[in-house]
Amino acid sequence: MEFRNLVNSGLRISEIAYGNWLTHGSQVERETAMACVRKALDVGIATFDTADAYAETRAESVLGEALAGERREGLEIFTTSGLPNSSKRDIGWRESCEFPLSPTNLSTTCSGASSRAR
């Protein structure tokens, strides 16, 4: 697997990132999702993309389970903020897109992702 610098951040990420938007926690069985993550690690993928809006936080939890016991040094887990998750669906789309960009919500999103992806 080739790696690249992420602009001037100091991070080195795998050229291929593993995303779990529709797969983990909704469309693919837990065991299959976990096997996919293990295979991604086997081939050198070290960059993972998830979000609280993916399968209403279940995608983050399944990713965390799949990475349990794996080395964490050298793994990059990205989370997305800006999509409305289930707790934000009772407000309109415009408001739900503006709300996640507040400093408080960004902090909450990252904190939640961190606890689920452990």
C-alpha positions in Angstrom: 0.0 0.0 0.0 1.3 3.4 -0.9 0.9 6.3 1.5 0.6 10.0 1.0 1.1 13.1 3.1 -2.2 14.8 3.9 -1.4 18.4 2.8 0.6 20.0 5.5 -1.0 18.2 8.5 1.9 15.9 9.1 -0.4 12.9 8.7 0.4 10.1 6.3 -2.6 8.3 5.0 -3.0 5.2 2.9 -3.9 6.0 -0.8 -7.0 3.9 -0.4 -9.3 4.7 2.5 -11.9 2.3 3.8 -15.4 3.9 4.1 -18.2 2.3 6.0 -21.2 4.5 5.1 -23.8 1.9 4.0 -22.1 -1.3 5.0 -21.5 -1.4 8.7 -24.5 -1.6 11.0 -27.1 -1.7 8.3 -26.7 -3.5 4.9 -23.9 -6.0 5.8 -23.9 -8.4 8.7 -21.7 -7.5 11.6 -19.4 -10.5 11.0 -18.9 -9.7 7.3 -18.2 -6.0 8.1 -15.6 -7.1 10.6 -14.0 -9.5 8.2 -13.8 -6.7 5.6 -12.0 -4.4 8.0 -9.6 -7.2 8.9 -8.9 -7.7 5.2 -8.4 -4.0 4.6 -5.8 -4.1 7.4 -4.2 -7.1 5.9 -3.7 -5.3 2.5 -2.3 -2.3 4.3 -5.2 0.1 4.4 -4.7 2.3 7.4 -7.2 5.1 6.8 -10.9 4.6 7.7 -13.8 7.0 7.1 -17.0 6.9 9.2 -19.6 9.3 10.6 -22.3 9.4 13.3 -24.9 9.7 10.5 -23.8 6.3 9.0 -26.4 3.8 10.1 -27.4 6.1 13.0 -23.9 5.7 14.8 -23.9 1.9 14.3 -21.2 2.1 11.6 -18.8 3.8 14.0 -19.5 1.1 16.7 -18.9 -1.8 14.2 -15.7 -0.2 13.0 -14.6 0.2 16.7 -15.3 -3.4 17.3 -13.5 -4.5 14.2 -10.4 -2.5 15.2 -10.4 -3.7 18.8 -7.1 -5.2 19.7 -5.4 -3.9 16.5 -2.5 -1.6 16.6 -3.7 2.0 16.7 -0.5 3.7 15.9 -0.5 4.5 12.2 -4.2 4.2 11.8 -6.2 7.2 10.8 -9.9 7.3 11.5 -11.8 10.2 9.9 -15.3 11.2 10.9 -17.7 13.4 9.0 -19.9 16.1 10.4 -22.6 17.9 8.6 -25.0 15.1 7.7 -28.0 14.9 10.0 -28.1 11.8 12.2 -31.2 10.5 13.9 -31.0 13.0 16.7 -31.1 15.9 14.3 -33.8 14.6 11.9 -36.7 16.4 13.7 -35.4 19.7 12.5 -35.5 20.9 8.9 -32.7 20.0 6.4 -31.4 23.5 6.3 -31.1 23.8 10.1 -29.6 20.3 10.3 -26.9 21.3 7.9 -26.1 24.5 9.8 -26.3 23.0 13.3 -23.4 20.4 12.8 -21.0 23.2 11.9 -21.1 24.9 15.3 -18.0 24.4 17.5 -20.1 22.7 20.2 -21.5 20.1 17.7 -18.2 19.5 16.1 -16.7 18.7 19.5 -19.7 16.5 20.3 -19.4 14.7 17.0 -15.7 14.0 17.5 -16.1 12.9 21.1 -18.9 10.5 20.2 -16.9 9.1 17.3 -13.9 8.6 19.5 -15.9 6.7 22.1 -17.7 4.5 19.5 -14.6 3.7 17.4 -12.5 2.5 20.4 
